[in-house]
Amino acid sequence: MKEMILAQLCGLFLIASSALGTDADGILGLWNTPGDESSIEIFKCGDKYCGRIAALKEPNYTTEDKVGIPGQPVLDRENPNPDLRNHTLLGLQLMEGFSYAGGNVWEGGRIYNPDNGKTYRCKITLSTPNRLEVRGFIGFTLFGRDSIWSR
């Protein structure tokens, strides 16, 4: 009887501990940005984590766009490097250098915003298995902006 109770308690402990924590690869896969404007694939790059644009809601310029040729792929027009402004956004690696810090947090990385051509320090928190809180910031996390991504 004691062994059965002990086995059940151990099982409950294992279930509870796995629900509270995650492994370092918990962020791998496809994530949708707000409004499903894009899908970002987070992948391993060496011993770090990176991300690239895997899909865009509007991968091509439309007649409503003030820049670009309608029907042509959307370009990284705001890139500070003029040599990269003719690259398409689809497939663009915009996240790099993230390390798992434990407690469902990845930090030490950078995220590029193709809307303004700026790169920010970034911290990622996996709040649930299907919710990723991405915080881009300058200097301190206090001076930044959150974006919630979902699977």
C-alpha positions as CSV (number, residue, x, y, z in Angstrom):
1,M,0.0,0.0,0.0
2,K,2.8,2.4,0.9
3,E,4.6,1.6,-2.3
4,M,1.5,2.4,-4.4
5,I,1.0,5.7,-2.6
6,L,4.7,6.6,-3.1
7,A,4.5,5.6,-6.8
8,Q,1.4,7.8,-7.3
9,L,3.1,10.8,-5.5
10,C,6.2,10.4,-7.7
11,G,4.0,10.3,-10.8
12,L,2.1,13.5,-9.7
13,F,5.4,15.2,-9.0
14,L,6.8,14.3,-12.5
15,I,3.6,15.5,-14.1
16,A,3.6,18.8,-12.1
17,S,7.3,19.5,-12.8
18,S,6.9,18.9,-16.5
19,A,3.9,21.2,-16.7
20,L,5.8,24.0,-14.9
21,G,9.0,23.8,-16.9
22,T,10.0,23.3,-20.4
23,D,13.1,22.1,-22.2
24,A,15.4,24.4,-24.2
25,D,13.8,23.3,-27.5
26,G,10.3,24.3,-26.4
27,I,10.2,27.3,-28.7
28,L,11.2,25.5,-31.9
29,G,8.6,25.5,-34.7
30,L,6.3,28.0,-36.4
31,W,4.8,31.0,-34.6
32,N,2.2,33.4,-35.9
33,T,2.7,37.1,-35.3
34,P,-0.3,39.3,-34.3
35,G,-3.0,39.5,-36.9
36,D,-1.3,36.5,-38.6
37,E,0.7,39.0,-40.6
38,S,3.6,36.5,-40.8
39,S,4.7,33.1,-39.6
40,I,8.2,32.9,-38.0
41,E,10.1,29.7,-37.9
42,I,12.3,29.4,-34.8
43,F,15.1,26.9,-35.3
44,K,18.5,25.8,-33.9
45,C,21.5,27.6,-35.3
46,G,24.5,25.9,-33.6
47,D,23.9,26.0,-29.9
48,K,21.7,29.1,-30.2
49,Y,18.2,29.8,-31.4
50,C,17.3,31.8,-34.5
51,G,14.2,32.7,-36.4
52,R,13.2,33.5,-40.0
53,I,10.1,34.6,-41.8
54,A,8.5,31.4,-43.1
55,A,5.3,32.9,-44.5
56,L,3.7,36.3,-45.1
57,K,0.0,37.2,-45.2
58,E,0.9,39.5,-48.2
59,P,4.1,38.1,-49.7
60,N,3.8,40.3,-52.8
61,Y,3.2,44.0,-53.2
62,T,-0.4,45.0,-54.0
63,T,-1.8,48.0,-55.9
64,E,-2.5,49.7,-52.5
65,D,1.2,49.7,-51.6
66,K,3.0,53.0,-52.0
67,V,6.3,51.3,-52.8
68,G,7.1,48.2,-54.9
69,I,5.7,46.8,-58.1
70,P,2.3,45.1,-57.6
71,G,2.7,41.3,-57.9
72,Q,6.4,41.4,-57.0
73,P,7.8,40.0,-53.7
74,V,7.9,42.3,-50.8
75,L,11.5,43.5,-50.2
76,D,13.5,44.5,-47.1
77,R,13.4,48.1,-48.2
78,E,14.2,49.6,-44.8
79,N,17.4,47.6,-44.3
80,P,20.2,50.0,-43.2
81,N,22.6,48.1,-45.6
82,P,21.8,49.3,-49.1
83,D,23.1,46.0,-50.5
84,L,20.4,44.1,-48.7
85,R,17.4,46.2,-49.6
86,N,16.6,44.1,-52.7
87,H,16.3,40.9,-50.7
88,T,12.8,39.5,-50.2
89,L,11.3,39.4,-46.7
90,L,10.2,35.8,-47.2
91,G,13.0,33.7,-45.8
92,L,14.7,36.6,-44.0
93,Q,16.4,35.6,-40.8
94,L,15.3,38.2,-38.3
95,M,16.2,36.6,-35.0
96,E,19.6,35.3,-33.8
97,G,21.8,34.5,-30.9
98,F,19.2,33.4,-28.3
99,S,20.2,31.1,-25.4
100,Y,18.0,29.2,-23.1
101,A,18.2,30.9,-19.6
102,G,15.9,28.4,-17.9
103,G,12.4,29.1,-16.5
104,N,10.9,29.3,-20.0
105,V,13.1,32.2,-20.9
106,W,15.5,32.7,-23.9
107,E,17.7,35.8,-23.9
108,G,20.9,37.3,-25.3
109,G,19.5,37.5,-28.8
110,R,18.6,40.2,-31.2
111,I,15.5,40.8,-33.4
112,Y,15.3,42.8,-36.6
113,N,12.2,44.8,-37.4
114,P,11.9,45.0,-41.2
115,D,9.2,47.7,-40.8
116,N,11.8,50.2,-39.7
117,G,15.2,48.5,-40.4
118,K,16.2,48.5,-36.8
119,T,17.7,45.7,-34.7
120,Y,16.8,45.4,-31.0
121,R,18.0,43.3,-28.1
122,C,15.3,40.7,-27.3
123,K,14.0,38.4,-24.6
124,I,11.6,35.5,-25.3
125,T,9.2,33.9,-22.7
126,L,7.2,30.8,-23.4
127,S,4.2,31.6,-21.2
128,T,2.2,28.5,-22.4
129,P,3.1,25.9,-25.0
130,N,1.2,27.9,-27.6
131,R,2.0,31.5,-26.5
132,L,5.3,33.2,-27.0
133,E,6.0,36.7,-25.5
134,V,8.6,38.4,-27.5
135,R,10.1,41.6,-26.0
136,G,12.3,43.8,-28.2
137,F,14.1,46.5,-26.3
138,I,16.9,49.1,-26.3
139,G,19.3,48.9,-23.4
140,F,16.9,47.7,-20.7
141,T,13.8,45.6,-21.0
142,L,11.9,48.5,-19.4
143,F,12.4,50.4,-22.7
144,G,10.8,48.1,-25.2
145,R,7.7,46.6,-26.7
146,D,6.0,43.2,-26.4
147,S,4.6,41.1,-29.2
148,I,2.5,38.0,-28.5
149,W,3.0,35.1,-31.0
150,S,0.9,32.0,-31.1
151,R,1.0,28.5,-32.6
